[in-house]
Amino acid sequence: MKNKIWLALALLMVLPIMFLTVSCAKQVVEAEPAPTPTPTVTSPTDAERRAAEEAQRARLAEERLRAEAAARQAAQAAFVNEPVNFEFDSSALTPRAQQILRAKAEFLRANSGVAVVIEGHCDERGTAAYNMALGERRAESAKAFLNNLGIAGNRLTTISYGEERPVDPRSNEEAWAKNRRAQFVIK
C-alpha cells in the first residue's frame, strides 16, 4: 500500500510540472533585418591622386636605392674577401687567379671611384727578406694583370707583408696554400 501512495504522490507532482512546461513554450518572433546603410563612394580629388602617386614613386625610389646599396655592398664584400692565391715560391698567375682578377677588374670598372691596395703575402717558409720580395712580386703581378685589363695604375697601390700576416697560422700545406696570396683592400 505504501508503494501505491508514493506512486500517486509522484504522479501528482510530475503532471502539473509537465503541463506548465508545455504551456509556457516561447513563441518565435521573426524580426526584420536592420537595413544596411549604403556606402557613399567619394572619388579622390586630382590633388589626392597626385599625392598618392608621388608617395608611391618615392617609396619605389627608396626601395630601389636600398637594393642598389645592398648589391654594391655584396659586390664590395666579394671583391675584398676573395684573394688571389699563388703556387709555392712563385708570383706567376694561375688560370684560377686570372679568372678572379678578371672579376675584380669588372668590379673596378663598375666602381670608377674605388682605389685599391694590393697586399702581397707569403707562407712562413723562406727568410723574411726573401718573403718580403716574393710578396712584392705577387702584388705587382696582380697589379700588372689589372693594368693590362684597362684598370688605371693610379688606382692600384701595392705593398708586401711577406710572412707577417698569415690567414692561417698553422704549419701545414693547407695553411701555407692559404697564406700564399694577394689580398685586396679598398682604400
C-alpha positions as CSV (number, residue, x, y, z in Angstrom):
1,M,0.0,0.0,0.0
2,K,2.8,2.4,0.8
3,N,4.1,1.9,-2.7
4,K,0.8,2.9,-4.3
5,I,0.7,6.0,-2.2
6,W,4.1,7.1,-3.2
7,L,3.4,6.4,-6.8
8,A,0.2,8.5,-6.6
9,L,2.1,11.4,-5.0
10,A,4.9,11.3,-7.6
11,L,2.3,11.4,-10.4
12,L,0.6,14.4,-8.7
13,M,3.8,16.3,-8.7
14,V,5.1,15.4,-12.1
15,L,1.8,16.1,-14.0
16,P,1.5,19.8,-13.1
17,I,5.2,20.4,-13.9
18,M,4.6,18.8,-17.4
19,F,1.6,21.0,-18.0
20,L,3.5,24.1,-17.0
21,T,6.4,23.4,-19.3
22,V,4.3,22.6,-22.3
23,S,2.1,25.6,-21.9
24,C,5.0,28.0,-21.3
25,A,6.7,27.4,-24.6
26,K,8.1,30.5,-26.1
27,Q,6.8,31.9,-29.3
28,V,9.2,32.5,-32.2
29,V,9.1,36.1,-33.3
30,E,10.5,36.9,-36.7
31,A,12.5,40.1,-36.7
32,E,13.1,42.2,-39.7
33,P,16.8,42.6,-40.6
34,A,18.1,46.1,-40.0
35,P,18.6,48.0,-43.2
36,T,22.3,48.2,-44.2
37,P,23.4,51.7,-44.9
38,T,24.6,52.2,-48.5
39,P,28.2,53.4,-48.5
40,T,28.8,56.7,-50.1
41,V,31.6,56.5,-52.7
42,T,33.7,59.5,-52.9
43,S,36.3,59.7,-55.6
44,P,39.7,61.1,-54.7
45,T,40.4,64.5,-56.0
46,D,43.2,65.1,-58.5
47,A,45.4,66.5,-55.8
48,E,44.9,63.5,-53.6
49,R,45.5,61.2,-56.5
50,R,48.8,63.0,-57.4
51,A,49.9,62.9,-53.8
52,A,49.3,59.2,-53.6
53,E,51.2,58.6,-56.9
54,E,54.1,60.8,-55.7
55,A,54.2,58.9,-52.4
56,Q,54.3,55.6,-54.3
57,R,57.1,56.8,-56.6
58,A,59.1,57.9,-53.5
59,R,58.6,54.5,-51.9
60,L,59.7,52.7,-55.0
61,A,62.8,55.0,-55.5
62,E,63.8,54.4,-51.8
63,E,63.4,50.6,-52.2
64,R,65.5,50.7,-55.4
65,L,68.2,52.7,-53.7
66,R,68.3,50.3,-50.8
67,A,68.5,47.3,-53.3
68,E,71.3,49.0,-55.2
69,A,73.2,49.8,-51.9
70,A,72.8,46.2,-50.8
71,A,74.1,44.9,-54.2
72,R,77.1,47.3,-54.0
73,Q,77.9,46.1,-50.5
74,A,77.7,42.5,-51.7
75,A,79.9,43.1,-54.7
76,Q,82.4,45.0,-52.5
77,A,82.5,42.2,-50.0
78,A,83.1,39.6,-52.8
79,F,85.9,41.9,-54.1
80,V,87.6,42.2,-50.8
81,N,87.1,38.6,-49.5
82,E,88.4,36.6,-52.4
83,P,92.2,36.6,-52.5
84,V,94.3,35.6,-55.5
85,N,96.4,32.5,-54.5
86,F,99.8,31.5,-55.8
87,E,101.8,28.4,-56.1
88,F,104.8,27.7,-53.8
89,D,107.8,30.1,-54.5
90,S,106.0,31.7,-57.4
91,S,104.5,35.0,-58.5
92,A,103.0,33.6,-61.7
93,L,99.2,33.9,-62.0
94,T,97.4,30.6,-62.3
95,P,94.3,30.3,-64.6
96,R,92.1,30.5,-61.5
97,A,93.9,33.6,-60.3
98,Q,93.4,35.2,-63.7
99,Q,89.7,34.4,-63.6
100,I,89.5,36.1,-60.1
101,L,91.4,39.1,-61.3
102,R,89.0,39.5,-64.3
103,A,86.1,39.6,-61.9
104,K,87.9,42.2,-59.8
105,A,88.6,44.2,-62.9
106,E,84.8,44.2,-63.7
107,F,84.1,45.5,-60.2
108,L,86.7,48.2,-60.6
109,R,85.3,49.3,-64.0
110,A,81.8,49.5,-62.4
111,N,83.1,51.5,-59.5
112,S,85.5,54.0,-61.0
113,G,86.0,55.9,-57.8
114,V,87.4,53.0,-55.9
115,A,91.1,52.8,-55.3
116,V,92.7,49.6,-54.1
117,V,95.8,48.4,-52.1
118,I,97.1,45.0,-53.3
119,E,98.8,43.2,-50.4
120,G,101.4,40.5,-51.2
121,H,101.6,37.7,-48.7
122,C,103.8,34.5,-48.3
123,D,103.8,31.4,-46.2
124,E,106.3,31.1,-43.4
125,R,108.9,29.1,-45.3
126,G,112.0,31.1,-46.5
127,T,113.8,34.0,-45.0
128,A,112.0,37.2,-44.0
129,A,113.8,39.2,-46.7
130,Y,113.1,36.6,-49.4
131,N,109.4,36.5,-48.4
132,M,109.1,40.3,-48.5
133,A,110.5,40.4,-52.0
134,L,108.2,37.5,-53.1
135,G,105.2,39.2,-51.6
136,E,106.1,42.4,-53.5
137,R,106.4,40.4,-56.8
138,R,103.0,38.8,-56.2
139,A,101.3,42.1,-55.6
140,E,103.0,43.6,-58.6
141,S,101.9,40.6,-60.7
142,A,98.3,41.1,-59.8
143,K,98.6,44.9,-60.5
144,A,100.2,44.3,-63.9
145,F,97.4,42.0,-64.9
146,L,94.7,44.5,-63.8
147,N,96.6,47.2,-65.7
148,N,96.6,45.1,-68.8
149,L,92.8,44.8,-68.4
150,G,92.5,48.5,-68.5
151,I,92.4,49.5,-64.8
152,A,94.4,52.7,-64.3
153,G,97.7,52.2,-62.4
154,N,97.0,55.3,-60.2
155,R,94.0,53.4,-58.6
156,L,96.2,50.4,-57.6
157,T,98.9,50.5,-54.9
158,T,101.0,47.5,-53.8
159,I,102.6,46.6,-50.5
160,S,104.3,43.4,-49.3
161,Y,103.8,41.9,-45.9
162,G,105.8,38.8,-46.6
163,E,105.0,36.2,-44.0
164,E,104.0,38.7,-41.3
165,R,100.2,38.4,-41.7
166,P,99.2,34.8,-42.2
167,V,95.5,33.9,-42.7
168,D,96.1,30.5,-41.2
169,P,98.9,30.3,-38.6
170,R,99.3,26.5,-38.8
171,S,102.3,24.9,-40.3
172,N,101.0,22.5,-42.9
173,E,100.4,22.5,-46.7
174,E,96.7,23.6,-46.4
175,A,97.7,26.7,-44.3
176,W,100.6,27.5,-46.5
177,A,98.4,27.4,-49.6
178,K,96.0,29.9,-48.0
179,N,98.9,32.2,-47.0
180,R,100.4,32.5,-50.5
181,R,98.1,35.2,-51.7
182,A,97.5,38.7,-52.9
183,Q,94.8,40.3,-50.8
184,F,92.8,43.4,-52.0
185,V,91.8,46.2,-49.6
186,I,89.7,49.1,-50.7
187,K,91.2,52.5,-49.7
